[in-house]
């Protein structure tokens, strides 16, 4: 089962999230039509830092995780009493 969580960050909390998504940014924006390189990524980081300090800015970050589906009652890991 895939679980998606959403977190909202602002201010210094938003700035602290940068390391989590810069690798994804680099991977996505290197492809056409963007074709961004290291200079563009550095510029994004610089702009992000400025924007994260702006009082009215906030970021919504989504994360996915794969988990095992729940075991139904009576399944191998459920406990029953006789």
N, C-alpha and C positions, 0 to 999 in steps of 0.2 A: 504494500500500500504506500502511496506517495502522500506525504504530508507537506502542506505549504504553510509557512508561518509568515506573518507580516509584522514588521517592527517600524515604528516611527521615531526618527531621531531629529534633534535640532541642536544648534550651537555646538559646544565642544563634544557632545555625544555624537553628533553627525560627523565631525572631523575625525573622531576615533574609528569610524567605519571605513575610512578610505582604503586601508590596506586589504580589507575583505573583498572589495570589488574592482580595484585597479587591474588585477590579472584578467578578469573577465572583460573589462573595457579594452585592454590591450589586444586581446584575442579577437574580439568582435570588430573593432574599428580598424584593424590592419587589412581586412578584406575589402574588396570593391563594394560599394562605390566610394567608400571613405578613404582607404589607403593611408591611414595615419601611421606615422612612425614615432620614434622616441621623442622627437621635439614636440609633437602634438600631444603625446601622453604627458610630458612634463608641463605643458601649458594647461592641460585639463586639471592636473593636480594643483597647480598654482591657482587657477580660477575656483576650483572646489574649496580650497582653504579660505579664500576670500568670501565666497558665498556661504560657507558653513558658519562664518562669524556673523552674518547678517541676521538680525533678530527675527525677521519675518520668514526666514527660510526653514524648511524642514524636509527631510528625506524619508521616503518609504522604501524599505528594503524587504524584498521577499527572499525566502530561503526554502529550498526543498530538501526533504530527507526521505529515504525509503525505510520503512519499518515493516516488520513482520505483521501479517494480519492477525487480529485477535483469534484466539482459539475458542471455538464454540463450547458451550457447556457439554460436558461428557467427553471432551477431547482428551488427548493423551496427557496434557499438563493440568487439566482441571482436577480439583479434589472433590470427592463426594464422600458423604458419610452414610454408613449403613445402620 
